[in-house]
Amino acid sequence: MFIRPPAKLLALAALLLLTALPARSASLEVGQPVPPFVLHALDGQTISSAQLQGQVVVLNLWATWCSYCREEMPALQNYYLRHQQQGLQVFAVSMDEASEDQNVRAIMQQFAYTGAVGRDSKLAGFGRIWRLPMTFVIDRQGILRRDGSVGSPTVDEKVLEAEVTPWLQAK
């Protein structure tokens, strides 16, 4: 395929720009406070990070087209049902386009944890969403305990037990 020189320069510039963007926010570090965020739940509620102080939060970023995302949802459900009385909040934040809202709602009706819409939520402090799923864990004091942008992208009940339960037990 022949690409004209100006098109080559444009393609190179676009590639350089994309690789220059950070995969995650410079301020997002395990062991440090999470940047403030706001979630827009499917039921119309607006939930801020300040409202979640004192609870352990699992933020799971997903999309309807992501098979890995859909596969881990039952594990999130089972874990949530076992631990919700201990102050656990799980949020499934859909990164889908508005055209998928009906599908997102239909999927989330199967689960007891809260569904939210990513495009309306304020999550800029979590950096560029470069893969899905991404799961973040935040402790009762608002400290990041799992950075979903590094390591294995998926979670299962074993991972949740190892990475969330200690923060539920810590008072």
Phi, psi and omega in degrees: 000133181263127177244129180294148183309315179298324179293323177298315180297318179297316179297318179296317179298318179296318179297316178297320179297315181295320180285341178280338179290135180290143177290336177212165181293142178297334182273358183266104181222136175301135181093355180245157177299143177284149175295152178303144177217161178227133177247142175250103184289156180297335180275005177097349179291148171251126185238123179258158178301327180298325179291342185264000178304138180091356178239154173270130186242131170249116177257114181247113178268129187212175174211154182297328183277353185269107183295323178296322178299311183294326180292328183273349183299319177298325177295318176299318179299309181299316180295315179300313181298325179285334190238002184299329180288349179266008180093028179267134172238128176242131179237123174262106185261107182286131178259016181287163173288162180302330181297344181261004185305318181297319178294318178301312180299318180297318179294314184291340177296342180280350188237150182275339181279168190279131173264144179220163181254119184293323185293336178264350182272157179255099184235020185304327181294348179269003176081190181287129177277098188255355176205161174224144357283163171226127182236124179250143176240131182236130182278182185297337180265005180083021180265134178290126180246341174217124179263111183292351181271356178232158179076197181295132182285336185259157175235152172225183184297326179295315178296316179298317177301316183287323189256349180245317185306318179303327181281335174288326181281336179283132179251000000 
